[in-house]
């Protein structure tokens, strides 16, 4: 039981966005160098929000486009 409590939330959640998509959008926004040199933890909250916004925009476009 104690061991379970020591797990972080990030180890328990499933990733919603693929790593490939995150890197692609980070490259589009110009923050890919920060990610590659320092990791995602050094990306600003604003830039992370912009990444999420772009991912949502892409998802909405994919849903609304005819097949």
PEJO-V34131 format. One line per field, one symbol per residue. ss: DSSP state (~ for helix, > for strand, _ for the rest). psi: psi as a letter, one per 20 degrees, with the letter a starting at -180 (. if undefined). burial: # if it has 16 or more other C-alpha atoms within 10 Angstrom, else .. Layout:
ss=???
psi=???
burial=???
This chain:
ss=_~~~~___~~~~______~~~~~~~~~~~__~~~~~~~_~~~__~~~~~~~~~~~~~~~~~~~~___
psi=ggghhipqhhihqpphpqhggghghgghijjhhgghhirhiipqhghghhggghggggghhhgiqq.
burial=.....................##.##....##.##....#..#....#..#..##............
